[in-house]
Amino acid sequence: MRLFPNNENGLLIAPFSRLEIKEVVRDSDGGKSLGPDGYNFAFVIKFWYLIKNEVRIMLDQFHANEVVPKGMLAYFVTLIPKVFSPLDLKDYRPISLLG
């Protein structure tokens, strides 16, 4: 079973175009929660003109090497209480916060 016609298969592995990247940044909701570095996406949108080349380099390296930079895989694990006054470890829910 083919999900895409043969002439469209290459689009799945093609590097992102500058226009695609710009549209994703432009259309993103900048007010979402802060990342582990303390910046939300509104920062990225506001300073896109300064960081767009570095983002492009990172995405090009991803396509060339098929490896995500280690820094993008870093996350924090925290425990969220399930009950008002947690007394035992089972009273917490672990979650991971991916930047």
GROMACS elastic network, one bead per residue, 0.5 to 0.9 nm:
[ bonds ]
;  ai    aj funct       b0    kb
    2     5     6  0.69371   500
    2     6     6  0.84370   500
    3     9     6  0.88890   500
    4     7     6  0.79791   500
    4     8     6  0.59995   500
    4     9     6  0.61625   500
    5     8     6  0.54853   500
    5     9     6  0.66652   500
    6     9     6  0.54102   500
    6    10     6  0.79631   500
    7    10     6  0.69170   500
    7    11     6  0.84124   500
    8    11     6  0.54655   500
    8    12     6  0.74743   500
    9    12     6  0.56623   500
    9    13     6  0.76134   500
   10    13     6  0.56133   500
   10    14     6  0.60641   500
   11    14     6  0.50655   500
   11    15     6  0.83633   500
   12    15     6  0.87075   500
   13    16     6  0.88961   500
   13    63     6  0.79369   500
   14    17     6  0.85713   500
   14    63     6  0.79520   500
   15    59     6  0.76728   500
   15    60     6  0.66475   500
   15    62     6  0.88716   500
   15    63     6  0.61144   500
   15    64     6  0.87157   500
   16    19     6  0.81612   500
   16    20     6  0.61969   500
   16    21     6  0.66378   500
   16    56     6  0.84927   500
   16    59     6  0.74232   500
   16    60     6  0.78743   500
   16    63     6  0.87236   500
   17    20     6  0.51587   500
   17    21     6  0.63844   500
   17    22     6  0.86140   500
   17    56     6  0.88974   500
   18    21     6  0.52407   500
   18    22     6  0.61058   500
   18    23     6  0.86087   500
   18    56     6  0.75792   500
   19    22     6  0.50698   500
   19    23     6  0.60796   500
   19    24     6  0.86470   500
   20    23     6  0.51927   500
   20    24     6  0.62965   500
   20    25     6  0.87651   500
   21    24     6  0.52430   500
   21    25     6  0.63368   500
   21    26     6  0.86012   500
   21    52     6  0.87863   500
   21    55     6  0.88627   500
   21    56     6  0.80454   500
   22    25     6  0.52211   500
   22    26     6  0.60112   500
   22    27     6  0.85251   500
   22    48     6  0.87286   500
   22    52     6  0.83987   500
   23    26     6  0.50116   500
   23    27     6  0.59258   500
   23    28     6  0.84232   500
   24    27     6  0.52792   500
   24    28     6  0.60506   500
   25    28     6  0.53514   500
   25    29     6  0.86550   500
   25    30     6  0.89505   500
   25    41     6  0.83899   500
   25    44     6  0.76969   500
   25    45     6  0.62577   500
   25    48     6  0.80733   500
   26    29     6  0.84805   500
   26    45     6  0.67184   500
   27    30     6  0.88925   500
   28    31     6  0.89535   500
   28    41     6  0.74904   500
   28    42     6  0.85406   500
   28    45     6  0.82535   500
   29    32     6  0.63597   500
   29    41     6  0.70213   500
   29    42     6  0.74093   500
   30    33     6  0.87083   500
   30    40     6  0.63544   500
   30    43     6  0.74079   500
   30    44     6  0.79562   500
   30    45     6  0.70519   500
   31    34     6  0.84504   500
   31    40     6  0.65967   500
   31    41     6  0.66846   500
   31    42     6  0.60699   500
   32    40     6  0.63154   500
   32    41     6  0.69114   500
   32    42     6  0.82333   500
   33    39     6  0.84379   500
   33    40     6  0.60457   500
   33    41     6  0.83447   500
   34    37     6  0.75460   500
   34    38     6  0.53123   500
   34    39     6  0.52275   500
   34    41     6  0.78660   500
   34    99     6  0.84267   500
   35    38     6  0.53183   500
   35    39     6  0.56009   500
   35    40     6  0.59746   500
   35    41     6  0.85722   500
   35    97     6  0.83057   500
   35    98     6  0.77094   500
   36    39     6  0.75819   500
   36    75     6  0.81714   500
   36    76     6  0.80648   500
   36    97     6  0.79398   500
   36    98     6  0.78735   500
   36    99     6  0.56757   500
   37    40     6  0.86732   500
   37    99     6  0.78554   500
   39    42     6  0.78474   500
   39    43     6  0.62033   500
   39    44     6  0.81720   500
   40    43     6  0.58178   500
   40    44     6  0.73498   500
   41    45     6  0.62720   500
   41    46     6  0.86028   500
   42    45     6  0.50461   500
   42    46     6  0.60792   500
   42    47     6  0.85738   500
   43    46     6  0.51809   500
   43    47     6  0.61128   500
   43    48     6  0.81222   500
   44    47     6  0.53561   500
   44    48     6  0.54674   500
   44    51     6  0.77676   500
   45    48     6  0.51393   500
   45    49     6  0.84574   500
   46    49     6  0.78235   500
   47    50     6  0.54429   500
   47    51     6  0.65587   500
   47    52     6  0.84488   500
   48    51     6  0.52096   500
   48    52     6  0.53626   500
   48    53     6  0.89338   500
   49    52     6  0.58371   500
   49    53     6  0.83477   500
   50    53     6  0.75278   500
   50    54     6  0.85640   500
   51    54     6  0.54543   500
   51    55     6  0.63401   500
   51    56     6  0.87237   500
   52    55     6  0.51638   500
   52    56     6  0.61457   500
   52    57     6  0.86897   500
   53    56     6  0.50252   500
   53    57     6  0.61986   500
   53    58     6  0.86744   500
   54    57     6  0.50366   500
   54    58     6  0.62133   500
   54    59     6  0.86718   500
   55    58     6  0.51039   500
   55    59     6  0.62423   500
   55    60     6  0.85907   500
   56    59     6  0.51518   500
   56    60     6  0.60701   500
   56    61     6  0.85462   500
   57    60     6  0.50776   500
   57    61     6  0.61038   500
   57    62     6  0.85617   500
   58    61     6  0.51347   500
   58    62     6  0.62096   500
   58    63     6  0.88242   500
   58    68     6  0.87108   500
   58    69     6  0.80557   500
   59    63     6  0.63853   500
   59    64     6  0.86816   500
   59    68     6  0.88387   500
   60    63     6  0.51868   500
   60    64     6  0.61652   500
   60    65     6  0.85730   500
   61    65     6  0.58299   500
   61    66     6  0.76373   500
   61    67     6  0.78446   500
   61    68     6  0.85275   500
   61    69     6  0.89594   500
   62    65     6  0.54009   500
   62    66     6  0.50410   500
   62    67     6  0.53531   500
   62    68     6  0.58377   500
   62    69     6  0.77644   500
   63    66     6  0.52848   500
   63    67     6  0.77432   500
   64    67     6  0.82849   500
   65    68     6  0.84243   500
   67    70     6  0.85988   500
   68    71     6  0.83590   500
   68    72     6  0.68470   500
   68    73     6  0.75346   500
   69    72     6  0.56072   500
   69    73     6  0.71607   500
   70    73     6  0.52854   500
   70    74     6  0.67563   500
   71    74     6  0.54324   500
   71    75     6  0.89366   500
   71    99     6  0.89410   500
   72    75     6  0.82945   500
   72    98     6  0.80997   500
   72    99     6  0.68841   500
   73    98     6  0.72591   500
   73    99     6  0.78722   500
   74    97     6  0.88009   500
   74    98     6  0.65897   500
   74    99     6  0.70620   500
   75    96     6  0.62781   500
   75    97     6  0.53457   500
   75    99     6  0.63255   500
   76    95     6  0.82959   500
   76    96     6  0.54902   500
   76    97     6  0.50467   500
   76    98     6  0.66779   500
   76    99     6  0.84707   500
   77    94     6  0.66941   500
   77    95     6  0.56861   500
   77    97     6  0.62307   500
   77    98     6  0.88829   500
   78    93     6  0.83104   500
   78    94     6  0.56986   500
   78    95     6  0.56145   500
   78    96     6  0.63824   500
   78    97     6  0.76921   500
   79    92     6  0.56474   500
   79    93     6  0.54353   500
   79    95     6  0.63231   500
   79    96     6  0.88048   500
   80    91     6  0.85729   500
   80    92     6  0.53252   500
   80    93     6  0.50725   500
   80    94     6  0.62153   500
   80    95     6  0.72963   500
   81    84     6  0.71104   500
   81    85     6  0.78834   500
   81    86     6  0.62605   500
   81    91     6  0.60054   500
   81    93     6  0.62293   500
   81    94     6  0.88096   500
   82    85     6  0.86808   500
   82    86     6  0.73125   500
   82    90     6  0.85423   500
   82    91     6  0.53872   500
   82    92     6  0.52413   500
   82    93     6  0.63193   500
   83    86     6  0.57066   500
   83    91     6  0.62492   500
   83    92     6  0.77200   500
   85    91     6  0.84679   500
   86    89     6  0.77937   500
   86    90     6  0.84140   500
   86    91     6  0.52200   500
   86    92     6  0.70810   500
   87    90     6  0.83922   500
   87    91     6  0.66670   500
   88    91     6  0.54499   500
   88    92     6  0.76766   500
   89    92     6  0.56841   500
   89    93     6  0.85516   500
   90    93     6  0.75565   500
